[in-house]
Amino acid sequence: MTRMRKIASVLAAASAALFAIPPTSASATPQRPLFRENFDHLPLGPVTAGRGWTTDTSNGSLTVERSAGGHGRELRLHTEGNGRAFLVLSDLAPPGNSFWARLRLRVDRFPVAPDWAHWTLAEASGPDLPTLVRPLGGQYVPTEKGDFFGVGSDLGPTGDWTAWRTSAPATAGSWSCVEFHLDATDNRVTVYLDGREQPDLTVSTKQHGGTEDDFVFPRFDKLKLGWQLYQADPTPSSYDLRMDDVALSTRRVGGCAS
């Protein structure tokens, strides 16, 4: 009996140790995103606000419409001329002043005039510095006869710039899954298109498209997602962008790989 009691004690101790082992990262509770919106809960028609977001428009509008694929709903943003239409996330406070964003979008047409027409799809800002950080935008490049994605900035010490790259052409009329990462440790912006990193688009403190000054993030509290074209009398004269599956997180959200 003494031998049996010893065996039982050993087994009990082993079981206690096993259950005391903390769960692995694979079984850990998924992290809650900073923001998520798929527009499916919103009524069809014009919209000026949603759960955790508002809008900013000038010669533009936002409308919730049925998905062209027949599943769920999506947001249509329409502008005339050099108007703007943005979904606006305010009161952001990302830990470490860094965050990931993911969204699916389709731009029906990009500008082909005037030369160097400049457009923005995402713009982050903060109250402490005037610098606008544009992790997603682009420009019509007449020498290449096309539009190309580029990271940019304005109103800060590095000036007004868009670091477009021919390795990242902007394709009209098709859905893209876009991600960007704002990393405050080196004021670094990294862009991913359809799950693939675009290293040519990366900018950071010392490497960017502006003056020789350092590129420095403001303390982010606002993110605008949508469309703005800055030049007057563009061709075409109006623009439509469709947006869906928007998410912000302190970690890469993913879901873009083909």
Phi, psi and omega per residue, in radians:
M1 nan -0.662 3.134
T2 -1.048 -0.744 3.132
R3 -1.087 -0.717 -3.140
M4 -1.143 -0.684 3.126
R5 -1.131 -0.648 3.119
K6 -1.130 -0.736 3.125
I7 -1.092 -0.744 3.140
A8 -1.099 -0.676 3.132
S9 -1.131 -0.724 3.112
V10 -1.086 -0.783 3.141
L11 -1.120 -0.687 3.122
A12 -1.125 -0.728 3.132
A13 -1.138 -0.708 3.127
A14 -1.120 -0.701 3.128
S15 -1.137 -0.718 3.133
A16 -1.090 -0.734 3.129
A17 -1.139 -0.677 -3.126
L18 -1.099 -0.806 -3.106
F19 -1.288 -0.267 3.120
A20 -1.427 -0.253 -3.140
I21 -1.157 2.213 -3.134
P22 -1.150 2.673 3.138
P23 -1.132 2.631 3.102
T24 -1.314 2.930 -3.136
S25 -1.087 -0.490 -3.129
A26 -1.148 -0.503 -3.114
S27 -1.799 0.076 -3.128
A28 -1.224 2.713 3.125
T29 -1.142 2.234 -3.137
P30 -1.005 2.538 -3.111
Q31 -1.308 2.402 3.141
R32 -1.267 2.292 -3.129
P33 -1.205 2.754 3.066
L34 -1.228 -0.523 -3.124
F35 -2.832 2.542 3.063
R36 -2.633 2.394 3.123
E37 -2.670 2.213 3.044
N38 -2.105 0.041 3.019
F39 1.225 0.001 -3.080
D40 -1.209 -0.435 -3.105
H41 -1.533 -0.085 -3.078
L42 -1.599 2.559 3.088
P43 -1.209 2.658 3.099
L44 -1.169 2.540 3.094
G45 2.069 -3.071 -3.129
P46 -0.999 2.536 -3.101
V47 -2.448 2.466 3.101
T48 -2.104 -0.146 3.133
A49 -2.868 2.725 3.082
G50 -2.447 -2.859 -3.119
R51 -1.321 1.740 3.116
G52 1.566 0.173 3.135
W53 -2.564 2.744 3.062
T54 -2.214 -2.889 -3.115
T55 -2.333 2.784 3.066
D56 -2.426 2.045 -3.076
T57 -2.376 2.658 2.938
S58 -2.644 2.009 -3.000
N59 0.959 0.721 -3.121
G60 -2.662 2.970 -3.135
S61 -2.666 2.791 3.059
L62 -2.198 2.347 -3.084
T63 -2.418 2.355 3.025
V64 -1.512 2.187 -3.114
E65 -2.267 2.830 3.053
R66 -1.172 2.485 3.106
S67 -1.089 2.424 3.123
A68 -1.071 -0.448 3.121
G69 -1.414 -0.073 3.099
G70 1.529 0.039 -3.131
H71 -2.122 2.037 3.069
G72 1.292 -2.813 -3.084
R73 -2.289 2.852 3.140
E74 -2.492 2.904 -3.130
L75 -1.793 2.231 3.061
R76 -1.833 2.217 3.096
L77 -1.989 2.171 -3.063
H78 -2.134 2.401 3.058
T79 -2.345 2.693 3.029
E80 -1.970 2.382 3.117
G81 1.010 -2.306 3.121
N82 -1.699 0.739 3.117
G83 -1.374 -3.108 3.114
R84 -2.451 2.653 3.055
A85 -2.625 1.984 -3.053
F86 -2.275 2.494 2.803
L87 -1.494 2.266 -3.010
V88 -2.079 2.164 3.021
L89 -1.777 1.999 -3.126
S90 -1.900 2.939 3.101
D91 1.054 0.555 3.039
L92 -1.235 2.577 3.039
A93 -2.572 1.144 -3.073
P94 -1.151 2.349 3.113
P95 -0.985 2.312 -3.129
G96 1.192 0.219 -3.125
N97 0.996 0.561 -3.100
S98 -2.353 2.538 3.084
F99 -2.836 2.845 3.030
W100 -1.860 2.587 3.027
A101 -2.323 2.547 3.056
R102 -2.436 2.411 3.065
L103 -2.691 2.686 3.021
R104 -1.832 2.371 -3.102
L105 -2.583 2.739 3.058
R106 -2.470 2.119 3.068
V107 -1.756 2.125 -3.076
D108 -1.119 -0.746 -3.138
R109 -2.584 2.498 3.020
F110 -1.827 2.755 -3.104
P111 -1.190 2.576 3.030
V112 -2.130 0.039 3.058
A113 -2.870 2.602 -0.015
P114 -1.294 3.038 3.080
D115 -1.008 2.424 3.112
W116 1.148 0.413 3.074
A117 -0.955 2.300 -2.984
H118 -2.013 2.319 -3.123
W119 -2.335 2.664 -3.111
T120 -2.196 2.390 3.067
L121 -1.922 -0.433 3.140
A122 -2.559 2.423 -3.139
E123 -2.543 2.168 3.134
A124 -1.952 2.502 -3.099
S125 -2.612 3.019 -3.136
G126 -2.675 2.949 -3.022
P127 -1.444 -0.262 -3.002
D128 -1.585 -0.396 -3.137
L129 -2.369 2.600 3.114
P130 -1.322 -0.181 -3.043
T131 -1.001 2.251 2.988
L132 -1.758 2.221 3.119
V133 -1.834 2.126 -3.103
R134 -1.999 1.543 -3.077
P135 -1.252 -0.233 -3.123
L136 -2.521 2.020 3.117
G137 -2.972 -2.784 3.134
G138 3.056 -2.939 -3.012
Q139 -2.751 2.562 2.979
Y140 -1.452 2.176 -3.054
V141 -1.923 1.815 -3.036
P142 -1.107 -0.544 -3.138
T143 -1.202 -0.375 3.113
E144 -1.885 -0.093 3.140
K145 0.929 0.832 3.120
G146 -2.919 2.965 3.068
D147 -1.778 2.493 -3.087
F148 -2.402 2.485 3.087
F149 -1.183 2.638 3.054
G150 -2.867 2.549 3.007
V151 -1.438 2.572 -3.103
G152 -2.644 -3.126 3.139
S153 -2.766 2.849 3.071
D154 -2.746 2.785 3.042
L155 1.233 0.011 3.089
G156 -1.771 -3.097 -3.117
P157 -1.120 -0.361 3.124
T158 -1.484 -0.060 3.064
G159 1.517 -2.844 -3.121
D160 -1.771 1.992 -3.091
W161 -2.635 2.691 3.020
T162 -2.373 1.979 -3.080
A163 -1.534 1.190 3.137
W164 -1.218 2.693 3.138
R165 -2.403 2.378 3.133
T166 -1.190 -0.268 3.084
S167 -1.293 -0.111 -3.118
A168 -2.248 1.221 3.135
P169 -1.184 2.506 3.088
A170 -1.614 2.057 -3.066
T171 -1.781 2.173 -3.134
A172 -1.469 2.649 2.986
G173 1.404 0.126 3.123
S174 -2.363 2.611 -3.136
W175 -1.304 2.438 3.028
S176 -2.249 2.573 3.029
C177 -1.815 2.009 -3.000
V178 -2.004 2.386 3.051
E179 -2.260 2.571 2.950
F180 -2.508 2.638 -3.110
H181 -2.157 2.135 3.037
L182 -1.791 1.931 -3.049
D183 -1.999 1.890 -3.032
A184 -1.269 -0.238 -3.110
T185 -1.090 -0.515 3.092
D186 -2.395 0.393 -3.088
N187 0.829 0.814 -3.005
R188 -1.772 2.345 3.036
V189 -1.997 2.159 3.122
T190 -2.112 2.380 -3.062
V191 -2.097 2.458 3.071
Y192 -2.211 2.343 3.086
L193 -2.058 2.089 -3.117
D194 0.907 0.744 3.047
G195 1.520 -0.093 -3.079
R196 -1.911 2.237 3.104
E197 -1.125 2.468 3.106
Q198 -1.939 1.436 -3.033
P199 -1.053 -0.472 3.119
D200 -1.134 -0.389 -3.109
L201 -1.549 -0.172 -3.072
T202 -1.146 2.343 3.004
V203 -2.220 2.792 -3.124
S204 -2.692 -2.990 -3.042
T205 -0.909 -0.856 -3.052
K206 -1.739 -0.297 -3.078
Q207 -2.065 1.851 -3.105
H208 -2.777 -2.984 -3.046
G209 -1.824 0.244 -3.075
G210 -1.877 -2.593 -3.131
T211 -1.232 -3.086 -3.137
E212 -1.346 -0.065 3.090
D213 -1.191 2.791 3.082
D214 -1.230 2.454 3.019
F215 -1.560 2.053 -3.030
V216 -2.252 2.284 3.103
F217 -1.165 2.545 2.842
P218 -1.321 3.088 3.039
R219 -1.459 1.760 -2.957
F220 -1.070 2.267 2.975
D221 -2.406 0.021 -3.127
K222 -2.566 2.450 3.037
L223 -2.355 2.257 3.102
K224 -1.958 2.304 3.139
L225 -2.193 2.199 -3.136
G226 2.837 -2.267 -3.058
W227 -2.550 2.325 2.946
Q228 -2.544 2.298 3.034
L229 -2.005 2.343 -2.940
Y230 -1.662 -0.418 -3.060
Q231 -1.575 2.517 3.133
A232 -1.356 2.744 3.069
D233 0.929 0.923 -3.130
P234 -1.399 2.882 2.988
T235 -2.141 2.149 -0.051
P236 -1.182 3.023 -3.021
S237 -1.555 -0.166 3.109
S238 -2.495 2.790 -3.023
Y239 -2.463 2.511 3.086
D240 -2.268 2.278 3.079
L241 -2.176 2.407 3.065
R242 -2.008 2.422 -3.011
M243 -2.341 2.549 3.117
D244 -2.765 2.866 3.006
D245 0.902 0.999 3.127
V246 -1.511 2.339 3.110
A247 -2.600 2.467 3.020
L248 -2.172 2.476 -3.115
S249 -2.737 2.868 3.034
T250 -1.386 -0.187 3.087
R251 -2.175 2.828 3.122
R252 -1.066 2.234 -3.097
V253 -1.339 -0.704 3.114
G254 1.322 -2.837 -3.132
G255 1.519 0.152 -3.097
C256 -1.782 -0.247 -3.068
A257 -1.098 2.391 -3.112
S258 -1.381 nan nan
